Amino acid sequence: MIGFWWRGVLAGALGLTFVLGLLVAVVPRWSPLHGDVLLVSAFDPSRCNNSDLLMVDAGRSARRILTPDRCEVFFGAAWSPDGVRFAYSSLFQTQMSLYIGAIGQPAEPDSQFAQGTTTITAAGWSPDGARLVYDYDTAGTALVAIYDAASNEHTRYTDPVFSSRAMRQAWSADGDSVLILMARDGRDFRMGIIDTTTGEIAPFLTEYRVSGAAWSPDGEHIAFSAQTARRPEVFISTPHGDAPRNISNSNFVDDAPVWSPDGRRLAYLSNRDGGWRLFIYDLQSDETRRLDTGSITPSNSLAWSADGARIAFVSERRLYIADVDSGAVTAVDLGDFRISDTFTRFTFRPSS
């Protein structure tokens, strides 16, 4: 997934200076190898009120702190596709550091993969886990870069038209392209696709003002939420830019599309029934159903488990997991830790 209407502007708004390394973000992230294991960033009042990166076994309500015991804000976790490594960010005062860690090996400062004075907003692993894409701006010029771990080289991309902001990326299934959001003024976002072989950035469906976008796991579709004459709605197109289909089509706000691991379903949030609710669209049947989570109202980030059976979400700074078939919701015990409702990214660990 790549973003929300109100999200992704934090770094630019704060005008922070960052030390550039590997980036990860702050949404619960399912593990690639273990179906109930997530990465999540959460605040603990007893630890300088800082934000720690946790590895959580939702099935056993077990958790382990992965980040050092320092008064820093750790966030932005992303599993590598093999579920062995993870990337994350650290904010200390006005300086951000980006790291790669590995399970069983505490991350140290030498796990940074680059340094520089920039504002960084997002990063993500390539499907083969060999590269990382991240975006940042220097002196008001937006840049996107891809880091190759094998060669330790960074390839940088910029677009002269959309030069004030580039953010949020999604890799194609073959790893040859990256979908990004770009803006002239830092607010009015359009889509673009980077060809990693030629280095060119091609505008993509730029008639749409977009808040979030997601490339399907099979590479066949691109889902995005875009402003219409009414409100944000969810569309599906192809990488060739074929006529987008409005699959939410309501008079309310529909946002935050996230593909299931098999690419057959799309989860998104909508307030059409009063309060935010989770909806699931089936690509084959062209049908949408509401996932009834009872009195628990999802907010912002969603994350599918690797088997597509569960969806993790945040509600009132707590982490929950919903069964996709029944809608049954389970609260994940994080102890005294609380999750940010406004700046959150988490991920299930991928399946092998």
MARRO-600249 format. One record per residue (C-alpha): z, y, x; residue number from 1; residue in three letters. Coordinates in steps of 0.1 Angstrom, whole numbers, always signed. Each point is the difference from the previous one (the first is absolute). Example, Ala and Ser with C-alpha at 12.3 -4.5 7.8 and 13.67 -1.06 7.14 Angstrom:
BEGIN
+-------+-------+-------+-----+------+
|    up | north |  east |  nr | rest |
+-------+-------+-------+-----+------+
|   +78 |   -45 |  +123 |   1 |  ALA |
|    -7 |   +34 |   +14 |   2 |  SER |
+-------+-------+-------+-----+------+
This chain:
BEGIN
+-------+-------+-------+-----+------+
|    up | north |  east |  nr | rest |
+-------+-------+-------+-----+------+
|    +0 |    +0 |    +0 |   1 |  MET |
|    -6 |   +35 |   +12 |   2 |  ILE |
|   +22 |   +26 |   -17 |   3 |  GLY |
|   +12 |   +20 |   -30 |   4 |  PHE |
|    -7 |   +34 |   -14 |   5 |  TRP |
|   +34 |   +14 |   +13 |   6 |  TRP |
|    +2 |   -21 |   +31 |   7 |  ARG |
|   -13 |    +2 |   +36 |   8 |  GLY |
|    +6 |   +37 |    +3 |   9 |  VAL |
|   +35 |    -2 |   +15 |  10 |  LEU |
|   -11 |    +1 |   +36 |  11 |  ALA |
|   -23 |   +30 |    -4 |  12 |  GLY |
|   +25 |   +18 |   -22 |  13 |  ALA |
|   +28 |    -4 |   +25 |  14 |  LEU |
|   -23 |   +11 |   +29 |  15 |  GLY |
|   +16 |   -27 |   +21 |  16 |  LEU |
|    -8 |    -8 |   +36 |  17 |  THR |
|    -5 |   -37 |    +7 |  18 |  PHE |
|    -1 |   -22 |   +31 |  19 |  VAL |
|   -29 |   -23 |    -8 |  20 |  LEU |
|    +4 |   -37 |    +2 |  21 |  GLY |
|    -5 |   -28 |   -26 |  22 |  LEU |
|    +4 |   +10 |   -36 |  23 |  LEU |
|   +14 |   -18 |   -29 |  24 |  VAL |
|   +13 |   +15 |   -33 |  25 |  ALA |
|   +27 |    -4 |   -26 |  26 |  VAL |
|   -10 |   -23 |   -30 |  27 |  VAL |
|   +16 |   -35 |    -5 |  28 |  PRO |
|   -24 |   -23 |   +18 |  29 |  ARG |
|    -2 |   -38 |    -6 |  30 |  TRP |
|    -1 |   -22 |   +30 |  31 |  SER |
|   -34 |   -17 |    +9 |  32 |  PRO |
|   +18 |   -33 |    +9 |  33 |  LEU |
|   +30 |    -3 |   -23 |  34 |  HIS |
|    -6 |    +7 |   -37 |  35 |  GLY |
|   +34 |   +17 |    -7 |  36 |  ASP |
|    +4 |   +20 |   +32 |  37 |  VAL |
|    -6 |   +38 |    -1 |  38 |  LEU |
|    +1 |   +29 |   +23 |  39 |  LEU |
|   +17 |   +30 |   -15 |  40 |  VAL |
|   +14 |   +34 |   +12 |  41 |  SER |
|   +33 |    +9 |   -16 |  42 |  ALA |
|   +28 |   +26 |    +5 |  43 |  PHE |
|   +36 |   -10 |   +10 |  44 |  ASP |
|   +27 |   +28 |    -4 |  45 |  PRO |
|   +22 |   -18 |   +25 |  46 |  SER |
|   -27 |    +2 |   +28 |  47 |  ARG |
|    -5 |   +38 |    +4 |  48 |  CYS |
|   -16 |    -2 |   -34 |  49 |  ASN |
|   -31 |   -10 |   +19 |  50 |  ASN |
|   -28 |   -23 |   -12 |  51 |  SER |
|    -2 |   -35 |   +15 |  52 |  ASP |
|   -27 |   -25 |    -1 |  53 |  LEU |
|   +12 |   -32 |   -17 |  54 |  LEU |
|   -14 |   -35 |    -2 |  55 |  MET |
|   +11 |   -13 |   -34 |  56 |  VAL |
|    -1 |   -36 |   -12 |  57 |  ASP |
|    -2 |    +7 |   -37 |  58 |  ALA |
|    +5 |   -37 |   -10 |  59 |  GLY |
|   +34 |    -1 |   +18 |  60 |  ARG |
|    +9 |   +37 |    -2 |  61 |  SER |
|    +3 |    -1 |   +38 |  62 |  ALA |
|    -9 |   +30 |   +21 |  63 |  ARG |
|    -2 |    +9 |   +37 |  64 |  ARG |
|    -3 |   +34 |   +16 |  65 |  ILE |
|   -29 |    +0 |   +24 |  66 |  LEU |
|    +3 |   +35 |   +14 |  67 |  THR |
|   +24 |   +13 |   +27 |  68 |  PRO |
|   +34 |   +15 |   -10 |  69 |  ASP |
|    -9 |   +36 |    +6 |  70 |  ARG |
|    +2 |   +31 |   -22 |  71 |  CYS |
|   -38 |    +0 |    -8 |  72 |  GLU |
|   -21 |    -5 |   -31 |  73 |  VAL |
|   -19 |   -33 |    +2 |  74 |  PHE |
|   -28 |    -5 |   -25 |  75 |  PHE |
|   -36 |   -10 |    -6 |  76 |  GLY |
|    +2 |   -37 |    +6 |  77 |  ALA |
|   -32 |   -21 |    +0 |  78 |  ALA |
|    -3 |   -37 |    +8 |  79 |  TRP |
|   -28 |   -12 |   +22 |  80 |  SER |
|   -23 |   -24 |   -18 |  81 |  PRO |
|   +16 |   -30 |   +18 |  82 |  ASP |
|   +35 |   +11 |   -11 |  83 |  GLY |
|   +13 |    +0 |   +36 |  84 |  VAL |
|    -2 |   +36 |    +9 |  85 |  ARG |
|    +8 |   +32 |   -19 |  86 |  PHE |
|    -7 |   +37 |    +5 |  87 |  ALA |
|   +24 |   +28 |    -9 |  88 |  TYR |
|    +8 |   +36 |    +5 |  89 |  SER |
|   +31 |   +18 |   +12 |  90 |  SER |
|    +9 |   +36 |    -7 |  91 |  LEU |
|   +26 |   +17 |   +21 |  92 |  PHE |
|    +6 |   +37 |    -6 |  93 |  GLN |
|   -36 |   +13 |    +1 |  94 |  THR |
|   -15 |   -28 |   +21 |  95 |  GLN |
|   -17 |   -32 |   -13 |  96 |  MET |
|    -5 |   -31 |   +20 |  97 |  SER |
|   -22 |   -29 |   -11 |  98 |  LEU |
|    +7 |   -36 |   +11 |  99 |  TYR |
|   -10 |   -36 |    -2 | 100 |  ILE |
|   +27 |   -26 |    -2 | 101 |  GLY |
|    +2 |   -37 |    -2 | 102 |  ALA |
|   +23 |   -23 |   -19 | 103 |  ILE |
|   +28 |   -11 |   +23 | 104 |  GLY |
|    -7 |   +28 |   +25 | 105 |  GLN |
|   +17 |   +34 |    -6 | 106 |  PRO |
|   -25 |   +28 |    +2 | 107 |  ALA |
|    +6 |   +22 |   +31 | 108 |  GLU |
|   -16 |   +34 |   +10 | 109 |  PRO |
|   -26 |   -18 |   +22 | 110 |  ASP |
|   -14 |   -16 |   -32 | 111 |  SER |
|   -17 |   +34 |    -7 | 112 |  GLN |
|   -37 |    -3 |    +3 | 113 |  PHE |
|    -9 |   +37 |    +5 | 114 |  ALA |
|   +16 |   +34 |    +3 | 115 |  GLN |
|   -12 |   +35 |   -10 | 116 |  GLY |
|    +9 |   +31 |   -20 | 117 |  THR |
|   -12 |    -6 |   -35 | 118 |  THR |
|    +9 |    -3 |   -37 | 119 |  THR |
|    -5 |   -36 |   -11 | 120 |  ILE |
|    -2 |   -12 |   -36 | 121 |  THR |
|   -10 |   -37 |    -2 | 122 |  ALA |
|   -12 |   -31 |   +19 | 123 |  ALA |
|   -11 |   -35 |    -7 | 124 |  GLY |
|   -10 |   -33 |   +17 | 125 |  TRP |
|   -36 |   -13 |    +1 | 126 |  SER |
|    -5 |   -34 |   -18 | 127 |  PRO |
|    +0 |   -18 |   +34 | 128 |  ASP |
|   +31 |   +18 |   +12 | 129 |  GLY |
|   -17 |   +12 |   +31 | 130 |  ALA |
|    -2 |   +37 |    -8 | 131 |  ARG |
|   +20 |   +27 |   -18 | 132 |  LEU |
|   -14 |   +30 |   -17 | 133 |  VAL |
|   +21 |   +32 |    -3 | 134 |  TYR |
|    -7 |   +36 |   -10 | 135 |  ASP |
|   +15 |   +33 |   +12 | 136 |  TYR |
|    -8 |   +36 |    +5 | 137 |  ASP |
|    +0 |   +22 |   +31 | 138 |  THR |
|    -2 |   +37 |    -3 | 139 |  ALA |
|   -12 |    -3 |   -35 | 140 |  GLY |
|   -28 |   -25 |    +8 | 141 |  THR |
|    +3 |   -33 |   -18 | 142 |  ALA |
|    -7 |   -31 |   +20 | 143 |  LEU |
|    -1 |   -37 |    -6 | 144 |  VAL |
|    +4 |   -24 |   +29 | 145 |  ALA |
|    -2 |   -37 |    +5 | 146 |  ILE |
|   +22 |   -16 |   +27 | 147 |  TYR |
|   -13 |   -33 |   +16 | 148 |  ASP |
|   +30 |   -20 |   +13 | 149 |  ALA |
|   -21 |   -21 |   +23 | 150 |  ALA |
|   -16 |   +29 |   +19 | 151 |  SER |
|   +28 |   +25 |    -7 | 152 |  ASN |
|   -26 |   +25 |   -10 | 153 |  GLU |
|    -1 |   +25 |   -28 | 154 |  HIS |
|   -33 |   +10 |   -18 | 155 |  THR |
|    +3 |   +33 |   -18 | 156 |  ARG |
|   -21 |   +11 |   -30 | 157 |  TYR |
|    -2 |   +34 |   -17 | 158 |  THR |
|   -22 |   +15 |   -27 | 159 |  ASP |
|   -11 |   +37 |    +2 | 160 |  PRO |
|    +0 |    +5 |   -38 | 161 |  VAL |
|   +33 |   -16 |    -9 | 162 |  PHE |
|   +18 |   +13 |   +31 | 163 |  SER |
|   +34 |   +11 |   -14 | 164 |  SER |
|   +14 |   -34 |   -10 | 165 |  ARG |
|    -9 |   -36 |    +3 | 166 |  ALA |
|   +25 |   -26 |   -12 | 167 |  MET |
|    +6 |   -34 |   -15 | 168 |  ARG |
|   -22 |   -28 |   +12 | 169 |  GLN |
|   -11 |   -34 |   -12 | 170 |  ALA |
|   -20 |   -25 |   +21 | 171 |  TRP |
|   -30 |   -19 |   -14 | 172 |  SER |
|    +3 |   -38 |    +0 | 173 |  ALA |
|   -23 |    -4 |   +30 | 174 |  ASP |
|   +18 |   +27 |   +21 | 175 |  GLY |
|   -32 |   +20 |    +5 | 176 |  ASP |
|    +9 |   +29 |   -23 | 177 |  SER |
|   +30 |   +21 |   -10 | 178 |  VAL |
|    +5 |   +18 |   -33 | 179 |  LEU |
|   +18 |   +33 |    +4 | 180 |  ILE |
|   +10 |   +30 |   -21 | 181 |  LEU |
|   -12 |   +34 |   +13 | 182 |  MET |
|    +6 |   +36 |   -11 | 183 |  ALA |
|   -12 |   +35 |    +9 | 184 |  ARG |
|   +32 |   +17 |   -10 | 185 |  ASP |
|   +26 |   -28 |    +5 | 186 |  GLY |
|    +3 |    -6 |   -38 | 187 |  ARG |
|   -34 |    -6 |   -16 | 188 |  ASP |
|    -7 |   -35 |   +13 | 189 |  PHE |
|   -33 |   -18 |    +0 | 190 |  ARG |
|   -10 |   -35 |   +14 | 191 |  MET |
|   -19 |    -8 |   +31 | 192 |  GLY |
|    -9 |   -32 |   +18 | 193 |  ILE |
|    +1 |    -3 |   +38 | 194 |  ILE |
|   -25 |   -23 |   +16 | 195 |  ASP |
|   +20 |   -13 |   +30 | 196 |  THR |
|   -32 |   -12 |   +18 | 197 |  THR |
|   -19 |   +34 |    -2 | 198 |  THR |
|   +30 |   +23 |    -2 | 199 |  GLY |
|   -15 |   +18 |   -30 | 200 |  GLU |
|   +20 |   +12 |   -31 | 201 |  ILE |
|   -21 |    -3 |   -32 | 202 |  ALA |
|   +12 |   +18 |   -31 | 203 |  PRO |
|    +8 |   -24 |   -29 | 204 |  PHE |
|    -1 |   +10 |   -37 | 205 |  LEU |
|   +10 |   +35 |   +10 | 206 |  THR |
|    -4 |   +12 |   -36 | 207 |  GLU |
|   +35 |   -15 |    -6 | 208 |  TYR |
|   +33 |   +17 |    +9 | 209 |  ARG |
|   +19 |   -31 |   +11 | 210 |  VAL |
|   +38 |    -6 |    +4 | 211 |  SER |
|    -1 |   -36 |   +11 | 212 |  GLY |
|   -25 |   -28 |    +9 | 213 |  ALA |
|    +0 |   -36 |    +9 | 214 |  ALA |
|   -27 |   -23 |   +14 | 215 |  TRP |
|    +1 |   -35 |   -16 | 216 |  SER |
|    +9 |   -29 |   +23 | 217 |  PRO |
|   -34 |   -15 |    -3 | 218 |  ASP |
|   -17 |   +33 |    +8 | 219 |  GLY |
|   -20 |    +0 |   -32 | 220 |  GLU |
|   +17 |   +28 |   -19 | 221 |  HIS |
|   +18 |   +33 |    +6 | 222 |  ILE |
|   +26 |   +12 |   -25 | 223 |  ALA |
|   +11 |   +36 |    -2 | 224 |  PHE |
|   +20 |   +23 |   -21 | 225 |  SER |
|   -18 |   +33 |    -7 | 226 |  ALA |
|    +6 |   +32 |   -20 | 227 |  GLN |
|   -21 |    +2 |   -32 | 228 |  THR |
|    -2 |   +27 |   -26 | 229 |  ALA |
|   +31 |   -16 |   -16 | 230 |  ARG |
|   +23 |   -15 |   +27 | 231 |  ARG |
|    -2 |   -23 |   +30 | 232 |  PRO |
|   -17 |   -33 |    -9 | 233 |  GLU |
|    -8 |   -32 |   +19 | 234 |  VAL |
|   -36 |    -9 |    +8 | 235 |  PHE |
|   -18 |   -29 |   +17 | 236 |  ILE |
|   -32 |    +3 |   +20 | 237 |  SER |
|   -17 |   -19 |   +28 | 238 |  THR |
|    -3 |   +10 |   +37 | 239 |  PRO |
|   -36 |   +11 |    -8 | 240 |  HIS |
|   +13 |   +26 |   -24 | 241 |  GLY |
|   -13 |   -16 |   -32 | 242 |  ASP |
|    +9 |   +18 |   -32 | 243 |  ALA |
|   +39 |    -2 |    -2 | 244 |  PRO |
|   +15 |   -16 |   -30 | 245 |  ARG |
|   +31 |   +16 |   -16 | 246 |  ASN |
|   +23 |   -31 |    -5 | 247 |  ILE |
|   +31 |   +19 |   -12 | 248 |  SER |
|   -17 |   +24 |   -24 | 249 |  ASN |
|   +31 |   +15 |   -16 | 250 |  SER |
|   +11 |   +35 |    -8 | 251 |  ASN |
|   +30 |    -2 |   +23 | 252 |  PHE |
|    +5 |    -3 |   +38 | 253 |  VAL |
|   -13 |   -32 |   +16 | 254 |  ASP |
|    +6 |    -2 |   +37 | 255 |  ASP |
|    +8 |   -20 |   +32 | 256 |  ALA |
|   -25 |   -30 |    -2 | 257 |  PRO |
|    +9 |   -30 |   +21 | 258 |  VAL |
|   -21 |   -32 |    +3 | 259 |  TRP |
|   +14 |   -35 |    -3 | 260 |  SER |
|    -5 |   -21 |   +32 | 261 |  PRO |
|   -29 |   -19 |   -16 | 262 |  ASP |
|   -17 |   +32 |   -12 | 263 |  GLY |
|    -1 |   -12 |   -36 | 264 |  ARG |
|   +26 |   +23 |   -15 | 265 |  ARG |
|    +9 |   +37 |    +5 | 266 |  LEU |
|   +35 |   +13 |    -7 | 267 |  ALA |
|    +6 |   +36 |    -7 | 268 |  TYR |
|   +26 |   +24 |   -16 | 269 |  LEU |
|    -4 |   +19 |   -33 | 270 |  SER |
|   +22 |   +21 |   -22 | 271 |  ASN |
|   -21 |    -7 |   -31 | 272 |  ARG |
|   +29 |   -18 |   -18 | 273 |  ASP |
|   +26 |   +26 |    +9 | 274 |  GLY |
|   +15 |    -2 |   +34 | 275 |  GLY |
|   -17 |   -17 |   +29 | 276 |  TRP |
|   -11 |   -36 |    -6 | 277 |  ARG |
|   -18 |   -26 |   +20 | 278 |  LEU |
|   -35 |   -12 |   -12 | 279 |  PHE |
|   -22 |   -28 |   +14 | 280 |  ILE |
|   -38 |    +0 |    -4 | 281 |  TYR |
|   -19 |   -33 |    +3 | 282 |  ASP |
|   -34 |    +5 |   +16 | 283 |  LEU |
|   -16 |   -31 |   -15 | 284 |  GLN |
|   +12 |    +4 |   -36 | 285 |  SER |
|    -1 |   +38 |    +0 | 286 |  ASP |
|   +34 |    -1 |   -17 | 287 |  GLU |
|   +31 |   +21 |    +7 | 288 |  THR |
|   +35 |   -10 |    -9 | 289 |  ARG |
|   +34 |   +18 |    +4 | 290 |  ARG |
|   +26 |   -18 |   +21 | 291 |  LEU |
|   +32 |    +4 |   -20 | 292 |  ASP |
|   +28 |    +8 |   +24 | 293 |  THR |
|   +24 |    +9 |   -28 | 294 |  GLY |
|   +22 |   +31 |    +7 | 295 |  SER |
|    -9 |    +0 |   +37 | 296 |  ILE |
|   -26 |   +27 |    +6 | 297 |  THR |
|   -22 |    -4 |   +31 | 298 |  PRO |
|    -6 |   +30 |   +22 | 299 |  SER |
|   -27 |    +6 |   +26 | 300 |  ASN |
|    -8 |   -28 |   +24 | 301 |  SER |
|   -10 |   -35 |   -10 | 302 |  LEU |
|    -4 |   -31 |   +22 | 303 |  ALA |
|   -14 |   -34 |    -9 | 304 |  TRP |
|   +15 |   -32 |   +15 | 305 |  SER |
|   -25 |   -20 |   +21 | 306 |  ALA |
|    -3 |   -27 |   -27 | 307 |  ASP |
|    -7 |   +27 |   -27 | 308 |  GLY |
|   +29 |   -13 |   -21 | 309 |  ALA |
|   +23 |   +30 |    +4 | 310 |  ARG |
|    -1 |   +38 |    +3 | 311 |  ILE |
|   +27 |   +20 |   +18 | 312 |  ALA |
|    +8 |   +36 |   -11 | 313 |  PHE |
|   +27 |   +27 |    +2 | 314 |  VAL |
|   +20 |   +13 |   -29 | 315 |  SER |
|   +28 |   +26 |    +4 | 316 |  GLU |
|    +2 |    -7 |   +38 | 317 |  ARG |
|    +4 |   -37 |    -4 | 318 |  ARG |
|   -24 |   -29 |    +8 | 319 |  LEU |
|   -12 |   -24 |   -28 | 320 |  TYR |
|   -24 |   -29 |    -2 | 321 |  ILE |
|   -19 |    -8 |   -32 | 322 |  ALA |
|   -15 |   -33 |    -8 | 323 |  ASP |
|   -37 |    +7 |    -9 | 324 |  VAL |
|    -2 |   -27 |   -27 | 325 |  ASP |
|   +33 |    +5 |   -18 | 326 |  SER |
|    +9 |   +35 |   +10 | 327 |  GLY |
|   +35 |   -12 |    +9 | 328 |  ALA |
|   +16 |   +25 |   +24 | 329 |  VAL |
|   +24 |    -8 |   +28 | 330 |  THR |
|   +20 |   +26 |   +19 | 331 |  ALA |
|    +1 |    -4 |   +38 | 332 |  VAL |
|   +35 |    +5 |   +14 | 333 |  ASP |
|    -3 |   +26 |   +28 | 334 |  LEU |
|   +38 |    +6 |    +2 | 335 |  GLY |
|    +6 |   +37 |    +6 | 336 |  ASP |
|   -36 |    +7 |   +10 | 337 |  PHE |
|   -20 |   +21 |   -24 | 338 |  ARG |
|   -38 |    +6 |    +0 | 339 |  ILE |
|   -17 |   +33 |    -3 | 340 |  SER |
|   -18 |    +5 |   -34 | 341 |  ASP |
|   -24 |   +25 |   +14 | 342 |  THR |
|   -10 |   -12 |   +35 | 343 |  PHE |
|    -1 |   -37 |    -2 | 344 |  THR |
|   -22 |   -27 |   +15 | 345 |  ARG |
|    +9 |   -37 |    +1 | 346 |  PHE |
|   -18 |   -33 |    +6 | 347 |  THR |
|    +4 |   -37 |    -5 | 348 |  PHE |
|    -6 |   -21 |   +31 | 349 |  ARG |
|   -35 |   -15 |    -1 | 350 |  PRO |
|    -5 |   -38 |    -6 | 351 |  SER |
|   -14 |   -21 |   +27 | 352 |  SER |
+-------+-------+-------+-----+------+
